[in-house]
Amino acid sequence: MCEKKNPNARDFFSNLKGPGPLGKKIKSLLKNNLIKITTRKDCCGHHGEPGC
């Protein structure tokens, strides 16, 4: 489960630096943020992925 903490830029960029294609990371970032917005929660449930 995700921790309750304030978002910071270091976490954001460390998730994007991981292995894999940039397009897939950006897709995950948008998808996870959409989940957080629609559920009105601080976490999307995909800990470690971009956007969560």
CHARMM-style PDB file with segment names, atoms N, HN, CA, C and O in Angstrom:
ATOM      1  N   MET     1       0.823  -1.172   0.000  1.00  0.00      PROA
ATOM      2  CA  MET     1       0.000   0.000   0.000  1.00  0.00      PROA
ATOM      3  C   MET     1       0.874   1.245   0.000  1.00  0.00      PROA
ATOM      4  O   MET     1       2.050   1.183   0.359  1.00  0.00      PROA
ATOM      5  N   CYS     2       0.326   2.329  -0.385  1.00  0.00      PROA
ATOM      6  HN  CYS     2      -0.629   2.380  -0.677  1.00  0.00      PROA
ATOM      7  CA  CYS     2       1.072   3.578  -0.447  1.00  0.00      PROA
ATOM      8  C   CYS     2       1.078   4.273   0.901  1.00  0.00      PROA
ATOM      9  O   CYS     2       0.133   4.176   1.684  1.00  0.00      PROA
ATOM     10  N   GLU     3       2.165   4.971   1.142  1.00  0.00      PROA
ATOM     11  HN  GLU     3       2.932   5.050   0.506  1.00  0.00      PROA
ATOM     12  CA  GLU     3       2.293   5.734   2.374  1.00  0.00      PROA
ATOM     13  C   GLU     3       1.571   7.068   2.230  1.00  0.00      PROA
ATOM     14  O   GLU     3       1.375   7.563   1.120  1.00  0.00      PROA
ATOM     15  N   LYS     4       1.188   7.631   3.339  1.00  0.00      PROA
ATOM     16  HN  LYS     4       1.348   7.228   4.241  1.00  0.00      PROA
ATOM     17  CA  LYS     4       0.576   8.952   3.335  1.00  0.00      PROA
ATOM     18  C   LYS     4       1.703   9.963   3.505  1.00  0.00      PROA
ATOM     19  O   LYS     4       2.189  10.158   4.619  1.00  0.00      PROA
ATOM     20  N   LYS     5       2.123  10.605   2.427  1.00  0.00      PROA
ATOM     21  HN  LYS     5       1.728  10.447   1.523  1.00  0.00      PROA
ATOM     22  CA  LYS     5       3.179  11.603   2.502  1.00  0.00      PROA
ATOM     23  C   LYS     5       2.977  12.624   1.405  1.00  0.00      PROA
ATOM     24  O   LYS     5       2.256  12.383   0.437  1.00  0.00      PROA
ATOM     25  N   ASN     6       3.613  13.754   1.563  1.00  0.00      PROA
ATOM     26  HN  ASN     6       4.199  13.950   2.349  1.00  0.00      PROA
ATOM     27  CA  ASN     6       3.520  14.802   0.558  1.00  0.00      PROA
ATOM     28  C   ASN     6       4.372  14.439  -0.645  1.00  0.00      PROA
ATOM     29  O   ASN     6       5.470  13.907  -0.483  1.00  0.00      PROA
ATOM     30  N   PRO     7       3.888  14.716  -1.846  1.00  0.00      PROA
ATOM     31  CA  PRO     7       4.678  14.430  -3.039  1.00  0.00      PROA
ATOM     32  C   PRO     7       5.891  15.351  -3.126  1.00  0.00      PROA
ATOM     33  O   PRO     7       5.849  16.494  -2.672  1.00  0.00      PROA
ATOM     34  N   ASN     8       6.965  14.841  -3.711  1.00  0.00      PROA
ATOM     35  HN  ASN     8       6.999  13.912  -4.079  1.00  0.00      PROA
ATOM     36  CA  ASN     8       8.128  15.701  -3.928  1.00  0.00      PROA
ATOM     37  C   ASN     8       8.737  15.393  -5.289  1.00  0.00      PROA
ATOM     38  O   ASN     8       8.484  14.341  -5.876  1.00  0.00      PROA
ATOM     39  N   ALA     9       9.531  16.313  -5.772  1.00  0.00      PROA
ATOM     40  HN  ALA     9       9.737  17.168  -5.295  1.00  0.00      PROA
ATOM     41  CA  ALA     9      10.114  16.202  -7.108  1.00  0.00      PROA
ATOM     42  C   ALA     9      11.103  15.047  -7.207  1.00  0.00      PROA
ATOM     43  O   ALA     9      11.213  14.420  -8.261  1.00  0.00      PROA
ATOM     44  N   ARG    10      11.820  14.756  -6.132  1.00  0.00      PROA
ATOM     45  HN  ARG    10      11.731  15.265  -5.275  1.00  0.00      PROA
ATOM     46  CA  ARG    10      12.807  13.670  -6.158  1.00  0.00      PROA
ATOM     47  C   ARG    10      12.131  12.323  -6.468  1.00  0.00      PROA
ATOM     48  O   ARG    10      12.634  11.554  -7.287  1.00  0.00      PROA
ATOM     49  N   ASP    11      10.996  12.038  -5.817  1.00  0.00      PROA
ATOM     50  HN  ASP    11      10.588  12.663  -5.152  1.00  0.00      PROA
ATOM     51  CA  ASP    11      10.273  10.798  -6.091  1.00  0.00      PROA
ATOM     52  C   ASP    11       9.757  10.763  -7.522  1.00  0.00      PROA
ATOM     53  O   ASP    11       9.806   9.727  -8.185  1.00  0.00      PROA
ATOM     54  N   PHE    12       9.267  11.890  -7.987  1.00  0.00      PROA
ATOM     55  HN  PHE    12       9.227  12.732  -7.449  1.00  0.00      PROA
ATOM     56  CA  PHE    12       8.734  11.978  -9.341  1.00  0.00      PROA
ATOM     57  C   PHE    12       9.798  11.613 -10.371  1.00  0.00      PROA
ATOM     58  O   PHE    12       9.551  10.803 -11.265  1.00  0.00      PROA
ATOM     59  N   PHE    13      10.978  12.211 -10.243  1.00  0.00      PROA
ATOM     60  HN  PHE    13      11.178  12.869  -9.517  1.00  0.00      PROA
ATOM     61  CA  PHE    13      12.028  11.956 -11.216  1.00  0.00      PROA
ATOM     62  C   PHE    13      12.674  10.587 -11.037  1.00  0.00      PROA
ATOM     63  O   PHE    13      13.128   9.995 -12.016  1.00  0.00      PROA
ATOM     64  N   SER    14      12.725  10.072  -9.816  1.00  0.00      PROA
ATOM     65  HN  SER    14      12.356  10.553  -9.021  1.00  0.00      PROA
ATOM     66  CA  SER    14      13.314   8.746  -9.620  1.00  0.00      PROA
ATOM     67  C   SER    14      12.433   7.676 -10.262  1.00  0.00      PROA
ATOM     68  O   SER    14      12.953   6.681 -10.766  1.00  0.00      PROA
ATOM     69  N   ASN    15      11.118   7.857 -10.255  1.00  0.00      PROA
ATOM     70  HN  ASN    15      10.695   8.665  -9.846  1.00  0.00      PROA
ATOM     71  CA  ASN    15      10.230   6.908 -10.924  1.00  0.00      PROA
ATOM     72  C   ASN    15      10.390   6.963 -12.441  1.00  0.00      PROA
ATOM     73  O   ASN    15      10.251   5.941 -13.113  1.00  0.00      PROA
ATOM     74  N   LEU    16      10.679   8.132 -12.984  1.00  0.00      PROA
ATOM     75  HN  LEU    16      10.792   8.963 -12.439  1.00  0.00      PROA
ATOM     76  CA  LEU    16      10.846   8.254 -14.433  1.00  0.00      PROA
ATOM     77  C   LEU    16      12.221   7.784 -14.904  1.00  0.00      PROA
ATOM     78  O   LEU    16      12.391   7.484 -16.086  1.00  0.00      PROA
ATOM     79  N   LYS    17      13.201   7.715 -14.010  1.00  0.00      PROA
ATOM     80  HN  LYS    17      13.063   7.958 -13.050  1.00  0.00      PROA
ATOM     81  CA  LYS    17      14.542   7.281 -14.396  1.00  0.00      PROA
ATOM     82  C   LYS    17      14.667   5.771 -14.516  1.00  0.00      PROA
ATOM     83  O   LYS    17      15.663   5.284 -15.050  1.00  0.00      PROA
ATOM     84  N   GLY    18      13.708   5.032 -14.047  1.00  0.00      PROA
ATOM     85  HN  GLY    18      12.899   5.427 -13.613  1.00  0.00      PROA
ATOM     86  CA  GLY    18      13.773   3.573 -14.069  1.00  0.00      PROA
ATOM     87  C   GLY    18      13.871   3.023 -15.483  1.00  0.00      PROA
ATOM     88  O   GLY    18      13.696   3.757 -16.456  1.00  0.00      PROA
ATOM     89  N   PRO    19      14.153   1.724 -15.594  1.00  0.00      PROA
ATOM     90  CA  PRO    19      14.287   1.115 -16.919  1.00  0.00      PROA
ATOM     91  C   PRO    19      12.948   1.067 -17.657  1.00  0.00      PROA
ATOM     92  O   PRO    19      11.884   0.979 -17.045  1.00  0.00      PROA
ATOM     93  N   GLY    20      13.027   1.127 -18.956  1.00  0.00      PROA
ATOM     94  HN  GLY    20      13.891   1.199 -19.453  1.00  0.00      PROA
ATOM     95  CA  GLY    20      11.833   1.043 -19.776  1.00  0.00      PROA
ATOM     96  C   GLY    20      11.707   2.233 -20.705  1.00  0.00      PROA
ATOM     97  O   GLY    20      12.382   3.247 -20.530  1.00  0.00      PROA
ATOM     98  N   PRO    21      10.836   2.103 -21.696  1.00  0.00      PROA
ATOM     99  CA  PRO    21      10.656   3.191 -22.668  1.00  0.00      PROA
ATOM    100  C   PRO    21       9.923   4.387 -22.053  1.00  0.00      PROA
ATOM    101  O   PRO    21       9.036   4.228 -21.215  1.00  0.00      PROA
ATOM    102  N   LEU    22      10.313   5.574 -22.486  1.00  0.00      PROA
ATOM    103  HN  LEU    22      11.033   5.703 -23.167  1.00  0.00      PROA
ATOM    104  CA  LEU    22       9.744   6.809 -21.952  1.00  0.00      PROA
ATOM    105  C   LEU    22       8.243   6.897 -22.224  1.00  0.00      PROA
ATOM    106  O   LEU    22       7.496   7.387 -21.377  1.00  0.00      PROA
ATOM    107  N   GLY    23       7.796   6.439 -23.372  1.00  0.00      PROA
ATOM    108  HN  GLY    23       8.403   6.042 -24.060  1.00  0.00      PROA
ATOM    109  CA  GLY    23       6.374   6.494 -23.707  1.00  0.00      PROA
ATOM    110  C   GLY    23       5.519   5.706 -22.732  1.00  0.00      PROA
ATOM    111  O   GLY    23       4.436   6.151 -22.350  1.00  0.00      PROA
ATOM    112  N   LYS    24       5.997   4.542 -22.328  1.00  0.00      PROA
ATOM    113  HN  LYS    24       6.877   4.180 -22.639  1.00  0.00      PROA
ATOM    114  CA  LYS    24       5.261   3.717 -21.370  1.00  0.00      PROA
ATOM    115  C   LYS    24       5.217   4.388 -20.001  1.00  0.00      PROA
ATOM    116  O   LYS    24       4.210   4.301 -19.299  1.00  0.00      PROA
ATOM    117  N   LYS    25       6.303   5.056 -19.617  1.00  0.00      PROA
ATOM    118  HN  LYS    25       7.122   5.127 -20.187  1.00  0.00      PROA
ATOM    119  CA  LYS    25       6.351   5.748 -18.328  1.00  0.00      PROA
ATOM    120  C   LYS    25       5.370   6.916 -18.312  1.00  0.00      PROA
ATOM    121  O   LYS    25       4.676   7.131 -17.318  1.00  0.00      PROA
ATOM    122  N   ILE    26       5.312   7.662 -19.394  1.00  0.00      PROA
ATOM    123  HN  ILE    26       5.876   7.488 -20.201  1.00  0.00      PROA
ATOM    124  CA  ILE    26       4.396   8.802 -19.466  1.00  0.00      PROA
ATOM    125  C   ILE    26       2.948   8.313 -19.455  1.00  0.00      PROA
ATOM    126  O   ILE    26       2.086   8.937 -18.836  1.00  0.00      PROA
ATOM    127  N   LYS    27       2.680   7.205 -20.135  1.00  0.00      PROA
ATOM    128  HN  LYS    27       3.380   6.699 -20.638  1.00  0.00      PROA
ATOM    129  CA  LYS    27       1.338   6.620 -20.130  1.00  0.00      PROA
ATOM    130  C   LYS    27       0.948   6.217 -18.710  1.00  0.00      PROA
ATOM    131  O   LYS    27      -0.178   6.468 -18.282  1.00  0.00      PROA
ATOM    132  N   SER    28       1.875   5.592 -17.973  1.00  0.00      PROA
ATOM    133  HN  SER    28       2.791   5.388 -18.320  1.00  0.00      PROA
ATOM    134  CA  SER    28       1.608   5.203 -16.586  1.00  0.00      PROA
ATOM    135  C   SER    28       1.386   6.424 -15.711  1.00  0.00      PROA
ATOM    136  O   SER    28       0.514   6.422 -14.842  1.00  0.00      PROA
ATOM    137  N   LEU    29       2.169   7.457 -15.937  1.00  0.00      PROA
ATOM    138  HN  LEU    29       2.877   7.459 -16.643  1.00  0.00      PROA
ATOM    139  CA  LEU    29       2.042   8.692 -15.167  1.00  0.00      PROA
ATOM    140  C   LEU    29       0.644   9.287 -15.331  1.00  0.00      PROA
ATOM    141  O   LEU    29       0.006   9.652 -14.344  1.00  0.00      PROA
ATOM    142  N   LEU    30       0.172   9.384 -16.561  1.00  0.00      PROA
ATOM    143  HN  LEU    30       0.691   9.087 -17.363  1.00  0.00      PROA
ATOM    144  CA  LEU    30      -1.151   9.945 -16.825  1.00  0.00      PROA
ATOM    145  C   LEU    30      -2.255   9.043 -16.264  1.00  0.00      PROA
ATOM    146  O   LEU    30      -3.208   9.527 -15.653  1.00  0.00      PROA
ATOM    147  N   LYS    31      -2.120   7.735 -16.473  1.00  0.00      PROA
ATOM    148  HN  LYS    31      -1.346   7.341 -16.969  1.00  0.00      PROA
ATOM    149  CA  LYS    31      -3.127   6.787 -15.996  1.00  0.00      PROA
ATOM    150  C   LYS    31      -3.233   6.816 -14.477  1.00  0.00      PROA
ATOM    151  O   LYS    31      -4.336   6.854 -13.932  1.00  0.00      PROA
ATOM    152  N   ASN    32      -2.089   6.800 -13.791  1.00  0.00      PROA
ATOM    153  HN  ASN    32      -1.194   6.770 -14.234  1.00  0.00      PROA
ATOM    154  CA  ASN    32      -2.096   6.776 -12.333  1.00  0.00      PROA
ATOM    155  C   ASN    32      -2.636   8.073 -11.749  1.00  0.00      PROA
ATOM    156  O   ASN    32      -3.338   8.050 -10.738  1.00  0.00      PROA
ATOM    157  N   ASN    33      -2.317   9.202 -12.370  1.00  0.00      PROA
ATOM    158  HN  ASN    33      -1.746   9.221 -13.191  1.00  0.00      PROA
ATOM    159  CA  ASN    33      -2.855  10.471 -11.884  1.00  0.00      PROA
ATOM    160  C   ASN    33      -4.363  10.561 -12.132  1.00  0.00      PROA
ATOM    161  O   ASN    33      -5.085  11.143 -11.323  1.00  0.00      PROA
ATOM    162  N   LEU    34      -4.830  10.006 -13.211  1.00  0.00      PROA
ATOM    163  HN  LEU    34      -4.243   9.533 -13.868  1.00  0.00      PROA
ATOM    164  CA  LEU    34      -6.265   9.982 -13.477  1.00  0.00      PROA
ATOM    165  C   LEU    34      -6.986   9.129 -12.425  1.00  0.00      PROA
ATOM    166  O   LEU    34      -8.066   9.496 -11.963  1.00  0.00      PROA
ATOM    167  N   ILE    35      -6.395   8.007 -12.053  1.00  0.00      PROA
ATOM    168  HN  ILE    35      -5.517   7.709 -12.428  1.00  0.00      PROA
ATOM    169  CA  ILE    35      -6.971   7.163 -11.001  1.00  0.00      PROA
ATOM    170  C   ILE    35      -7.043   7.933  -9.686  1.00  0.00      PROA
ATOM    171  O   ILE    35      -8.054   7.885  -8.986  1.00  0.00      PROA
ATOM    172  N   LYS    36      -5.961   8.646  -9.354  1.00  0.00      PROA
ATOM    173  HN  LYS    36      -5.140   8.685  -9.923  1.00  0.00      PROA
ATOM    174  CA  LYS    36      -5.950   9.417  -8.102  1.00  0.00      PROA
ATOM    175  C   LYS    36      -7.005  10.513  -8.113  1.00  0.00      PROA
ATOM    176  O   LYS    36      -7.633  10.774  -7.087  1.00  0.00      PROA
ATOM    177  N   ILE    37      -7.207  11.156  -9.254  1.00  0.00      PROA
ATOM    178  HN  ILE    37      -6.697  10.944 -10.087  1.00  0.00      PROA
ATOM    179  CA  ILE    37      -8.189  12.236  -9.351  1.00  0.00      PROA
ATOM    180  C   ILE    37      -9.607  11.687  -9.245  1.00  0.00      PROA
ATOM    181  O   ILE    37     -10.435  12.246  -8.525  1.00  0.00      PROA
ATOM    182  N   THR    38      -9.892  10.606  -9.951  1.00  0.00      PROA
ATOM    183  HN  THR    38      -9.220  10.153 -10.536  1.00  0.00      PROA
ATOM    184  CA  THR    38     -11.256  10.073  -9.956  1.00  0.00      PROA
ATOM    185  C   THR    38     -11.643   9.430  -8.629  1.00  0.00      PROA
ATOM    186  O   THR    38     -12.812   9.469  -8.247  1.00  0.00      PROA
ATOM    187  N   THR    39     -10.677   8.836  -7.915  1.00  0.00      PROA
ATOM    188  HN  THR    39      -9.727   8.805  -8.225  1.00  0.00      PROA
ATOM    189  CA  THR    39     -10.986   8.215  -6.631  1.00  0.00      PROA
ATOM    190  C   THR    39     -10.811   9.170  -5.462  1.00  0.00      PROA
ATOM    191  O   THR    39     -11.166   8.840  -4.330  1.00  0.00      PROA
ATOM    192  N   ARG    40     -10.265  10.356  -5.728  1.00  0.00      PROA
ATOM    193  HN  ARG    40      -9.976  10.624  -6.648  1.00  0.00      PROA
ATOM    194  CA  ARG    40     -10.017  11.374  -4.705  1.00  0.00      PROA
ATOM    195  C   ARG    40      -9.140  10.834  -3.567  1.00  0.00      PROA
ATOM    196  O   ARG    40      -9.396  11.089  -2.391  1.00  0.00      PROA
ATOM    197  N   LYS    41      -8.110  10.090  -3.945  1.00  0.00      PROA
ATOM    198  HN  LYS    41      -7.901   9.883  -4.901  1.00  0.00      PROA
ATOM    199  CA  LYS    41      -7.166   9.542  -2.971  1.00  0.00      PROA
ATOM    200  C   LYS    41      -5.763  10.033  -3.299  1.00  0.00      PROA
ATOM    201  O   LYS    41      -5.513  10.545  -4.390  1.00  0.00      PROA
ATOM    202  N   ASP    42      -4.852   9.873  -2.346  1.00  0.00      PROA
ATOM    203  HN  ASP    42      -5.056   9.458  -1.460  1.00  0.00      PROA
ATOM    204  CA  ASP    42      -3.467  10.294  -2.541  1.00  0.00      PROA
ATOM    205  C   ASP    42      -2.653   9.249  -3.287  1.00  0.00      PROA
ATOM    206  O   ASP    42      -1.543   9.540  -3.732  1.00  0.00      PROA
ATOM    207  N   CYS    43      -3.174   8.052  -3.433  1.00  0.00      PROA
ATOM    208  HN  CYS    43      -4.076   7.815  -3.072  1.00  0.00      PROA
ATOM    209  CA  CYS    43      -2.413   6.974  -4.054  1.00  0.00      PROA
ATOM    210  C   CYS    43      -3.300   6.238  -5.067  1.00  0.00      PROA
ATOM    211  O   CYS    43      -4.502   6.071  -4.858  1.00  0.00      PROA
ATOM    212  N   CYS    44      -2.683   5.808  -6.155  1.00  0.00      PROA
ATOM    213  HN  CYS    44      -1.707   5.944  -6.325  1.00  0.00      PROA
ATOM    214  CA  CYS    44      -3.419   5.088  -7.181  1.00  0.00      PROA
ATOM    215  C   CYS    44      -3.440   3.587  -6.932  1.00  0.00      PROA
ATOM    216  O   CYS    44      -4.237   2.866  -7.533  1.00  0.00      PROA
ATOM    217  N   GLY    45      -2.556   3.110  -6.037  1.00  0.00      PROA
ATOM    218  HN  GLY    45      -1.909   3.696  -5.549  1.00  0.00      PROA
ATOM    219  CA  GLY    45      -2.490   1.690  -5.744  1.00  0.00      PROA
ATOM    220  C   GLY    45      -1.389   0.958  -6.486  1.00  0.00      PROA
ATOM    221  O   GLY    45      -1.223  -0.249  -6.303  1.00  0.00      PROA
ATOM    222  N   HSD    46      -0.636   1.655  -7.313  1.00  0.00      PROA
ATOM    223  HN  HSD    46      -0.770   2.634  -7.461  1.00  0.00      PROA
ATOM    224  CA  HSD    46       0.468   1.070  -8.065  1.00  0.00      PROA
ATOM    225  C   HSD    46       1.783   1.640  -7.557  1.00  0.00      PROA
ATOM    226  O   HSD    46       2.467   2.377  -8.268  1.00  0.00      PROA
ATOM    227  N   HSD    47       2.128   1.299  -6.338  1.00  0.00      PROA
ATOM    228  HN  HSD    47       1.573   0.700  -5.760  1.00  0.00      PROA
ATOM    229  CA  HSD    47       3.311   1.867  -5.696  1.00  0.00      PROA
ATOM    230  C   HSD    47       4.564   1.610  -6.513  1.00  0.00      PROA
ATOM    231  O   HSD    47       4.816   0.486  -6.949  1.00  0.00      PROA
ATOM    232  N   GLY    48       5.348   2.662  -6.715  1.00  0.00      PROA
ATOM    233  HN  GLY    48       5.144   3.574  -6.361  1.00  0.00      PROA
ATOM    234  CA  GLY    48       6.588   2.553  -7.467  1.00  0.00      PROA
ATOM    235  C   GLY    48       6.492   2.934  -8.928  1.00  0.00      PROA
ATOM    236  O   GLY    48       7.510   3.142  -9.588  1.00  0.00      PROA
ATOM    237  N   GLU    49       5.278   3.025  -9.435  1.00  0.00      PROA
ATOM    238  HN  GLU    49       4.451   2.855  -8.899  1.00  0.00      PROA
ATOM    239  CA  GLU    49       5.108   3.434 -10.826  1.00  0.00      PROA
ATOM    240  C   GLU    49       5.090   4.955 -10.919  1.00  0.00      PROA
ATOM    241  O   GLU    49       4.784   5.631  -9.937  1.00  0.00      PROA
ATOM    242  N   PRO    50       5.412   5.494 -12.080  1.00  0.00      PROA
ATOM    243  CA  PRO    50       5.336   6.951 -12.248  1.00  0.00      PROA
ATOM    244  C   PRO    50       3.922   7.467 -11.985  1.00  0.00      PROA
ATOM    245  O   PRO    50       2.939   6.903 -12.467  1.00  0.00      PROA
ATOM    246  N   GLY    51       3.843   8.517 -11.233  1.00  0.00      PROA
ATOM    247  HN  GLY    51       4.641   8.975 -10.841  1.00  0.00      PROA
ATOM    248  CA  GLY    51       2.558   9.113 -10.923  1.00  0.00      PROA
ATOM    249  C   GLY    51       1.949   8.658  -9.618  1.00  0.00      PROA
ATOM    250  O   GLY    51       0.907   9.175  -9.217  1.00  0.00      PROA
ATOM    251  N   CYS    52       2.562   7.714  -8.948  1.00  0.00      PROA
ATOM    252  HN  CYS    52       3.409   7.293  -9.274  1.00  0.00      PROA
ATOM    253  CA  CYS    52       2.022   7.222  -7.683  1.00  0.00      PROA
ATOM    254  C   CYS    52       2.941   7.531  -6.537  1.00  0.00      PROA
ATOM    255  OT1 CYS    52       2.640   7.187  -5.394  1.00  0.00      PROA
TER     256      CYS     52
END
